[in-house]
């Protein structure tokens, strides 16, 4: 997989905020929840792509990561 999981988390949160699905006050809480779900200990902000991607592309890449890491059964 070519995408960094930190970038994917950032893209997902950015998408949610841009679409009004995530309140800026909930950004840290949501990030922590995603880290917990994905079995990660820390999050490092990375540069996001200039052009936002479609939500299904972001989620597909996160699912690919979860499958590679054997998070999915």
N, C-alpha and C positions, 0 to 999 in steps of 0.2 A: 504494500500500500504506500502510495506516495505522499499522502496527507498526514501531517502531524496531528495527533489527537488534541493537542492544545489549540491548534488552529480550528479544528472542527468544533470544539466546544465554544470557542469565540464566535465562529460563524453562526452557530445555532442561537446563541444568546443575542447576538447582533440582529439576526433575522427576527427573533421574537420581539425585541425592542422596536425595531423599525415598523413592524406590523401592529404594534400596540398590544401584543400578547403578554409582554413582560414589562412590568413597571420598573423603572430604573432603581427604585429602592429595593427591589427583590433580586437584583443582579448577583450579589454575593451569595445569597441563599441558594439561588438556582445553580450557580457554579459549583457550590459545595455539594449539592444534591447530585449533580451529574458526576462529580468526582467519586462520590460514594458508590453510585450505580456502576461506574466503570472500573471500580477497584483501584483508583489512583490516590496518591497521597498529597500531591501538590499540583498547582496549576500555574503555568507561566504564560503570561500574555504574549501573543505573537502577532506579527503583522497580518492583517486579514487581506484577502484578495481585493483588488480595487473594485471589481464588479461583483456585486452580491450574486450568489448562486441560488438556484431554486431549492426550496426546502427538501424536496425528495432527493436531490443530489447530496445534500449535507447529511440527511438521515441514512441514506444508503452507505455513505462512507463511514459513518459511526457504527452502523451494523456490521460492516466489513471488519472494522477494528475489533469490535466485540467478538466476532467469530474467530478472528486470528488469535485473540488473547484467550480464547476458550471461556469467555464470559457467558456466552449463549450455550444452552444445552441442546 
